[in-house]
Amino acid sequence: MKKGILLLVALVSVFFSSCEKDDICDANTVTTPRLVLTFYDINNPSVLKNVNQLKVVGEGMTEGIVFSATAIGDSKYVTNANTISLPLKVDQDVSTYTLIFNSGNSNPNVVFTDKIQINYSRINSFVSRACGFKTNFSLRPNNPITHTAVPSTSGKWIQYISVEKTNIENENETHIKLFF
């Protein structure tokens, strides 16, 4: 009888020891944050300002950043918001984006293109077995952003850039302010 009980206890313990939590990453788990850019009026720096038909294209991309998953055609790459979020590369210490103001306008005299290069270092940290790793970023203190007009002979539509947060750990705050 004792052997039967011991065998039953052993089988039950083996059964329960093989159970594990499901490897599902909770949607609320903080993962690699995007860079949050907010646009302001250059003439009234405390006032948020919506951009007109902004298209953002990352270096090496053939299409732009998708701002609206429900839009059809080229309109999914365009926004009229005052805040955008851009992914930074997790395998390099630099990300370059082209920001096209009035994208798609038939009058080329009102379409302006600026290029920004974001320089940073990466900090990888383990989140969980289900979620894997996340990368936080720290903007370089001496030269966090390089800003040029494209072509260089045209004027810049972005007049001033202010770095607000050098550590990019979440998407709940503005990291960079752009004034135009």
Disulfide bonds with the S-S distance in Angstrom:
Cys25-Cys131 1.86
